[in-house]
Amino acid sequence: MSNPRRVALVTGANQGIGLEVCRQLRAHGYDVILTSRDEKAGRAAAKDAGVEYLRLDVTSEADIKHVAEALHRDKRKLDVLVNNAGISMDGFNHHVVKTTVGINFHGALAVTEGLLPVIADGASIVFVSSGMGELHPYSPAIRSRFADTKLTRDKLLALVDEFIEGVRTNRHTHEGWPSSAYRVSKAAMVALAKVLARDLSARNIRVNAVCPGWVRTRMGGRSAPRSLEQGAKSVVWAATVAGPVTGGFYRDGKAANW
Ligand code: NAP
């Protein structure tokens, strides 16, 4: 009997890096499920790329549950999950912080935890972070809390909550945080990959964070030096790499500064 086809799911994939990741994973032989919050745009992109489609707003518990149930009903498990959905908003205030961290970090965590029952042992989970996720803009105390090898999911959530509360009370700079919701959301994604890599090691699930580089997309803008193909390749490397590669932060298949 031949092996069942490997299945990959990508979030925020109606355009940009996510869509190109879907195309490249398909070329690697995966059955790809493209997901998006905008159903019309997602279905059109999936049709064009020759892949399946499911609606998934990463901030919607109902959508996450629906995707998990659909996979369970079809007796399918994910071999690859790419948490790609992300936003970068103009300005800096409590609303911007809650929205940005809510999608980039809390959304990726909720999707990963909600889909865990339908993620196969030995699977690969990728968090699309950024060079903006580096820890140099933080106080040494916050830096060491992010990088603590004993950090837990709950401690990480509490750390991120401290940032959000610090912005609400206008104390975040004094407490050692940068004035960038995007930076904090992406640093937290790297920390999350490291926490989950430890938590899921018994199931041989590899969890890594990647930086795609600065890529020409709606978010990256037209003057970015990298093509979609180059950016997506950096992500697909982590999704498909063989061997015990887990708990790392990579760009183009090489360890990235954190
Ligand atoms: P993009 O073209 O703006 O695409 C972002 C995607 O995320 C869009 O499909 C967007 O959907 C989706 N999204 C936003 N909120 C969502 C939600 N709540 N649920 C589901 N999907 C949601 O940007 P991109 O450059 O391809 O970015 C992809 C990832 O790479 C992001 O995580 C970004 O932070 C990261 N990244 C990008 C660069 C770069 O230079 N481009 C560099 C480093 C990291 P809509 O179309 O509905 O808005």
Boltz pocket constraint, residues with backbone or C-beta under 6 A from the ligand:
constraints:
  - pocket:
      binder: B
      contacts: [[A, 11], [A, 12], [A, 13], [A, 14], [A, 15], [A, 16], [A, 17], [A, 18], [A, 35], [A, 36], [A, 37], [A, 38], [A, 56], [A, 57], [A, 58], [A, 59], [A, 83], [A, 84], [A, 85], [A, 86], [A, 87], [A, 103], [A, 107], [A, 128], [A, 129], [A, 130], [A, 131], [A, 211], [A, 212], [A, 213], [A, 214], [A, 215], [A, 216], [A, 217], [A, 218], [A, 219], [A, 220], [A, 221], [A, 224]]
      max_distance: 6.0
